[in-house]
Amino acid sequence: MKIGVIILARANYGRWPDKVLFQLQGKTILEHVITKAQTLNVDHVIVSTTYNPKDKPIREIIVKTNCDVSLGEPDDRTSRICQAITDYDLDYIIYMSPAQPFFDVEYMNLLIKAYNDNPGYELYRNGAYHHGFVMPIFKATIPFNGESPDEEVFYAGIKKVYFQFKVYDPAVKNRYLFNCNIAYKIQGENHRRICEYLGHFPENYEEVTDALLGIELQRGQNETRL
């Protein structure tokens, strides 16, 4: 059974155009996502983009990171996901945002291990509630509709779900506050401040929380001086 990460990425797209090219510590957000995904225990890390001239920066990052590539229709995200599945003959996929540079590698690998150790499920989730820092793993045959699986069709096709943790398990309940998809520039700036405080891109969850605490303490000290 082959499992792959699929990252849909386009330049000049969405609420904040070119957000995936925003830089943290000298690398674009997309490059951080790719290189972290390449440390996961999967068969392929695939960036799905297009032949559109505007997407040339995306294609250059793919070459730079030696990442697998799938090229498809510019305005049809669903067909590009399906194309990537077909191109690499995937049985299971992890659909990953191109703008989620702080996603949790440690817990993602725990879920991948659960997938390897417990075959036969259609969906593998971190918990029985939405928690974006660990993307779900699901069978590649489940139909898609737009940016994510259509809920009614998606859940109708799922008969067996594996949950890595129980609902609101304290081990995962508050694991990341800055883990989710970056949609707006202010979120990117917050990520940049964390990197600047640390002096490097965070290597793990603990560094993110340490930076958040340190930034808050600095703010309190500055307010006290005033």
VEXZABA-185120 format. One record per residue (C-alpha): residue number from 1; chain; x, y, z. Coordinates in nm, 2 decimals. Layout:
N
+-----+----+--------+--------+--------+
:   i : ch :     xx :     yy :     zz :
+-----+----+--------+--------+--------+
: NUM :  A :      X :      Y :      Z :
...
+-----+----+--------+--------+--------+
end
This chain:
226
+-----+----+--------+--------+--------+
:   i : ch :     xx :     yy :     zz :
+-----+----+--------+--------+--------+
:   1 :  A :   0.00 :   0.00 :   0.00 :
:   2 :  A :   0.14 :   0.33 :  -0.10 :
:   3 :  A :   0.08 :   0.65 :   0.09 :
:   4 :  A :   0.17 :   1.00 :  -0.02 :
:   5 :  A :   0.15 :   1.36 :   0.09 :
:   6 :  A :  -0.03 :   1.58 :  -0.17 :
:   7 :  A :   0.04 :   1.96 :  -0.14 :
:   8 :  A :  -0.17 :   2.18 :  -0.37 :
:   9 :  A :   0.02 :   2.50 :  -0.44 :
:  10 :  A :  -0.03 :   2.79 :  -0.67 :
:  11 :  A :   0.13 :   3.14 :  -0.69 :
:  12 :  A :  -0.09 :   3.45 :  -0.68 :
:  13 :  A :  -0.39 :   3.26 :  -0.55 :
:  14 :  A :  -0.64 :   3.30 :  -0.27 :
:  15 :  A :  -0.71 :   3.56 :   0.00 :
:  16 :  A :  -0.35 :   3.65 :   0.03 :
:  17 :  A :  -0.18 :   3.62 :  -0.31 :
:  18 :  A :   0.17 :   3.46 :  -0.31 :
:  19 :  A :   0.14 :   3.37 :   0.06 :
:  20 :  A :   0.32 :   3.05 :   0.00 :
:  21 :  A :   0.62 :   3.25 :  -0.12 :
:  22 :  A :   0.63 :   3.45 :   0.21 :
:  23 :  A :   0.97 :   3.39 :   0.37 :
:  24 :  A :   1.05 :   3.26 :   0.72 :
:  25 :  A :   1.43 :   3.26 :   0.80 :
:  26 :  A :   1.53 :   3.28 :   0.43 :
:  27 :  A :   1.30 :   3.01 :   0.30 :
:  28 :  A :   0.94 :   3.03 :   0.16 :
:  29 :  A :   0.66 :   2.89 :   0.36 :
:  30 :  A :   0.61 :   2.63 :   0.08 :
:  31 :  A :   0.97 :   2.52 :   0.10 :
:  32 :  A :   0.94 :   2.47 :   0.48 :
:  33 :  A :   0.62 :   2.26 :   0.43 :
:  34 :  A :   0.79 :   2.04 :   0.16 :
:  35 :  A :   1.11 :   1.98 :   0.36 :
:  36 :  A :   0.92 :   1.89 :   0.67 :
:  37 :  A :   0.69 :   1.66 :   0.48 :
:  38 :  A :   0.99 :   1.49 :   0.33 :
:  39 :  A :   1.08 :   1.38 :   0.69 :
:  40 :  A :   0.75 :   1.19 :   0.72 :
:  41 :  A :   0.74 :   0.81 :   0.68 :
:  42 :  A :   0.56 :   0.82 :   0.35 :
:  43 :  A :   0.63 :   0.69 :  -0.01 :
:  44 :  A :   0.59 :   1.03 :  -0.19 :
:  45 :  A :   0.57 :   1.40 :  -0.12 :
:  46 :  A :   0.40 :   1.55 :  -0.42 :
:  47 :  A :   0.34 :   1.92 :  -0.50 :
:  48 :  A :   0.05 :   1.96 :  -0.73 :
:  49 :  A :   0.06 :   2.28 :  -0.94 :
:  50 :  A :   0.01 :   2.39 :  -1.30 :
:  51 :  A :   0.19 :   2.48 :  -1.62 :
:  52 :  A :   0.06 :   2.84 :  -1.58 :
:  53 :  A :   0.35 :   3.09 :  -1.62 :
:  54 :  A :   0.24 :   3.25 :  -1.29 :
:  55 :  A :   0.33 :   2.92 :  -1.11 :
:  56 :  A :   0.69 :   2.92 :  -1.23 :
:  57 :  A :   0.81 :   3.01 :  -0.87 :
:  58 :  A :   0.63 :   2.70 :  -0.74 :
:  59 :  A :   0.79 :   2.48 :  -1.00 :
:  60 :  A :   1.13 :   2.62 :  -0.92 :
:  61 :  A :   1.08 :   2.54 :  -0.55 :
:  62 :  A :   0.98 :   2.18 :  -0.65 :
:  63 :  A :   1.31 :   2.15 :  -0.84 :
:  64 :  A :   1.51 :   2.30 :  -0.55 :
:  65 :  A :   1.36 :   2.06 :  -0.30 :
:  66 :  A :   1.38 :   1.76 :  -0.53 :
:  67 :  A :   1.01 :   1.70 :  -0.46 :
:  68 :  A :   0.77 :   1.49 :  -0.66 :
:  69 :  A :   0.55 :   1.69 :  -0.89 :
:  70 :  A :   0.21 :   1.66 :  -1.05 :
:  71 :  A :   0.08 :   1.91 :  -1.30 :
:  72 :  A :  -0.29 :   1.97 :  -1.37 :
:  73 :  A :  -0.57 :   2.21 :  -1.44 :
:  74 :  A :  -0.52 :   2.56 :  -1.30 :
:  75 :  A :  -0.88 :   2.60 :  -1.18 :
:  76 :  A :  -0.98 :   2.25 :  -1.08 :
:  77 :  A :  -0.83 :   2.15 :  -0.74 :
:  78 :  A :  -1.03 :   1.82 :  -0.73 :
:  79 :  A :  -0.89 :   1.70 :  -1.07 :
:  80 :  A :  -0.54 :   1.79 :  -0.96 :
:  81 :  A :  -0.57 :   1.58 :  -0.64 :
:  82 :  A :  -0.70 :   1.29 :  -0.85 :
:  83 :  A :  -0.42 :   1.35 :  -1.10 :
:  84 :  A :  -0.16 :   1.32 :  -0.83 :
:  85 :  A :  -0.32 :   1.01 :  -0.70 :
:  86 :  A :  -0.31 :   0.85 :  -1.04 :
:  87 :  A :   0.04 :   0.98 :  -1.13 :
:  88 :  A :   0.19 :   0.80 :  -0.82 :
:  89 :  A :  -0.05 :   0.51 :  -0.79 :
:  90 :  A :  -0.14 :   0.61 :  -0.43 :
:  91 :  A :  -0.37 :   0.40 :  -0.20 :
:  92 :  A :  -0.38 :   0.65 :   0.08 :
:  93 :  A :  -0.32 :   1.02 :   0.09 :
:  94 :  A :  -0.24 :   1.30 :   0.34 :
:  95 :  A :  -0.39 :   1.63 :   0.19 :
:  96 :  A :  -0.16 :   1.90 :   0.32 :
:  97 :  A :  -0.18 :   2.28 :   0.30 :
:  98 :  A :   0.10 :   2.46 :   0.13 :
:  99 :  A :   0.08 :   2.73 :   0.40 :
: 100 :  A :   0.11 :   2.53 :   0.72 :
: 101 :  A :   0.48 :   2.55 :   0.80 :
: 102 :  A :   0.44 :   2.47 :   1.17 :
: 103 :  A :   0.26 :   2.14 :   1.13 :
: 104 :  A :   0.35 :   1.88 :   1.38 :
: 105 :  A :   0.59 :   1.62 :   1.23 :
: 106 :  A :   0.61 :   1.41 :   1.55 :
: 107 :  A :   0.24 :   1.36 :   1.59 :
: 108 :  A :   0.19 :   1.32 :   1.21 :
: 109 :  A :   0.44 :   1.03 :   1.22 :
: 110 :  A :   0.25 :   0.88 :   1.51 :
: 111 :  A :  -0.06 :   0.87 :   1.30 :
: 112 :  A :   0.13 :   0.73 :   1.01 :
: 113 :  A :   0.26 :   0.45 :   1.24 :
: 114 :  A :  -0.10 :   0.38 :   1.35 :
: 115 :  A :  -0.19 :   0.36 :   0.98 :
: 116 :  A :   0.09 :   0.11 :   0.92 :
: 117 :  A :   0.01 :  -0.10 :   1.23 :
: 118 :  A :  -0.37 :  -0.10 :   1.18 :
: 119 :  A :  -0.45 :  -0.17 :   0.81 :
: 120 :  A :  -0.79 :  -0.18 :   0.66 :
: 121 :  A :  -0.95 :   0.16 :   0.78 :
: 122 :  A :  -1.07 :   0.42 :   0.53 :
: 123 :  A :  -0.98 :   0.71 :   0.76 :
: 124 :  A :  -0.72 :   0.77 :   1.02 :
: 125 :  A :  -0.75 :   1.07 :   1.25 :
: 126 :  A :  -0.56 :   1.21 :   1.54 :
: 127 :  A :  -0.88 :   1.24 :   1.75 :
: 128 :  A :  -1.26 :   1.24 :   1.72 :
: 129 :  A :  -1.26 :   1.62 :   1.68 :
: 130 :  A :  -1.10 :   1.86 :   1.43 :
: 131 :  A :  -0.74 :   1.92 :   1.51 :
: 132 :  A :  -0.55 :   2.08 :   1.22 :
: 133 :  A :  -0.20 :   2.01 :   1.34 :
: 134 :  A :  -0.22 :   1.65 :   1.23 :
: 135 :  A :  -0.38 :   1.60 :   0.89 :
: 136 :  A :  -0.60 :   1.29 :   0.85 :
: 137 :  A :  -0.50 :   1.00 :   0.64 :
: 138 :  A :  -0.77 :   0.87 :   0.41 :
: 139 :  A :  -0.82 :   0.62 :   0.14 :
: 140 :  A :  -0.75 :   0.76 :  -0.21 :
: 141 :  A :  -1.08 :   0.62 :  -0.35 :
: 142 :  A :  -1.29 :   0.85 :  -0.14 :
: 143 :  A :  -1.45 :   1.12 :  -0.37 :
: 144 :  A :  -1.35 :   1.48 :  -0.36 :
: 145 :  A :  -1.54 :   1.80 :  -0.41 :
: 146 :  A :  -1.35 :   2.13 :  -0.42 :
: 147 :  A :  -1.09 :   2.21 :  -0.16 :
: 148 :  A :  -1.19 :   1.91 :   0.07 :
: 149 :  A :  -1.40 :   1.60 :   0.05 :
: 150 :  A :  -1.77 :   1.68 :   0.03 :
: 151 :  A :  -1.89 :   1.59 :   0.38 :
: 152 :  A :  -2.21 :   1.40 :   0.29 :
: 153 :  A :  -2.03 :   1.19 :   0.02 :
: 154 :  A :  -1.71 :   1.17 :   0.22 :
: 155 :  A :  -1.87 :   1.03 :   0.54 :
: 156 :  A :  -2.11 :   0.81 :   0.35 :
: 157 :  A :  -1.81 :   0.63 :   0.20 :
: 158 :  A :  -1.63 :   0.57 :   0.53 :
: 159 :  A :  -1.72 :   0.26 :   0.72 :
: 160 :  A :  -1.41 :   0.22 :   0.94 :
: 161 :  A :  -1.23 :   0.51 :   1.12 :
: 162 :  A :  -0.92 :   0.48 :   1.33 :
: 163 :  A :  -0.88 :   0.74 :   1.61 :
: 164 :  A :  -0.53 :   0.78 :   1.74 :
: 165 :  A :  -0.65 :   0.96 :   2.06 :
: 166 :  A :  -0.97 :   0.99 :   2.25 :
: 167 :  A :  -1.18 :   1.31 :   2.24 :
: 168 :  A :  -1.00 :   1.59 :   2.42 :
: 169 :  A :  -0.70 :   1.38 :   2.52 :
: 170 :  A :  -0.49 :   1.62 :   2.72 :
: 171 :  A :  -0.18 :   1.50 :   2.53 :
: 172 :  A :  -0.31 :   1.67 :   2.22 :
: 173 :  A :  -0.58 :   1.91 :   2.32 :
: 174 :  A :  -0.37 :   2.23 :   2.31 :
: 175 :  A :  -0.06 :   2.10 :   2.13 :
: 176 :  A :  -0.03 :   2.38 :   1.88 :
: 177 :  A :  -0.18 :   2.72 :   1.86 :
: 178 :  A :   0.02 :   2.84 :   1.56 :
: 179 :  A :  -0.01 :   2.51 :   1.36 :
: 180 :  A :  -0.30 :   2.57 :   1.12 :
: 181 :  A :  -0.31 :   2.70 :   0.77 :
: 182 :  A :  -0.19 :   3.06 :   0.72 :
: 183 :  A :  -0.47 :   3.25 :   0.54 :
: 184 :  A :  -0.38 :   3.62 :   0.61 :
: 185 :  A :  -0.06 :   3.82 :   0.62 :
: 186 :  A :  -0.10 :   3.90 :   0.99 :
: 187 :  A :  -0.07 :   3.52 :   1.06 :
: 188 :  A :   0.25 :   3.51 :   0.85 :
: 189 :  A :   0.39 :   3.80 :   1.05 :
: 190 :  A :   0.32 :   3.62 :   1.37 :
: 191 :  A :   0.51 :   3.31 :   1.24 :
: 192 :  A :   0.79 :   3.54 :   1.14 :
: 193 :  A :   0.81 :   3.69 :   1.49 :
: 194 :  A :   0.84 :   3.34 :   1.64 :
: 195 :  A :   1.13 :   3.26 :   1.41 :
: 196 :  A :   1.30 :   3.59 :   1.48 :
: 197 :  A :   1.27 :   3.53 :   1.86 :
: 198 :  A :   1.42 :   3.19 :   1.82 :
: 199 :  A :   1.68 :   3.29 :   1.57 :
: 200 :  A :   1.59 :   3.00 :   1.35 :
: 201 :  A :   1.29 :   2.81 :   1.22 :
: 202 :  A :   1.13 :   2.61 :   1.51 :
: 203 :  A :   1.24 :   2.24 :   1.51 :
: 204 :  A :   0.95 :   2.12 :   1.73 :
: 205 :  A :   0.64 :   2.20 :   1.93 :
: 206 :  A :   0.84 :   2.29 :   2.24 :
: 207 :  A :   1.03 :   2.56 :   2.06 :
: 208 :  A :   0.71 :   2.72 :   1.94 :
: 209 :  A :   0.56 :   2.73 :   2.29 :
: 210 :  A :   0.89 :   2.86 :   2.44 :
: 211 :  A :   0.89 :   3.14 :   2.18 :
: 212 :  A :   0.53 :   3.23 :   2.25 :
: 213 :  A :   0.60 :   3.25 :   2.62 :
: 214 :  A :   0.92 :   3.45 :   2.57 :
: 215 :  A :   0.75 :   3.70 :   2.34 :
: 216 :  A :   0.47 :   3.75 :   2.59 :
: 217 :  A :   0.72 :   3.80 :   2.87 :
: 218 :  A :   0.90 :   4.06 :   2.66 :
: 219 :  A :   0.58 :   4.24 :   2.59 :
: 220 :  A :   0.50 :   4.25 :   2.96 :
: 221 :  A :   0.84 :   4.38 :   3.05 :
: 222 :  A :   0.81 :   4.66 :   2.79 :
: 223 :  A :   0.47 :   4.76 :   2.92 :
: 224 :  A :   0.61 :   4.77 :   3.28 :
: 225 :  A :   0.88 :   5.01 :   3.17 :
: 226 :  A :   0.62 :   5.24 :   3.01 :
+-----+----+--------+--------+--------+
end
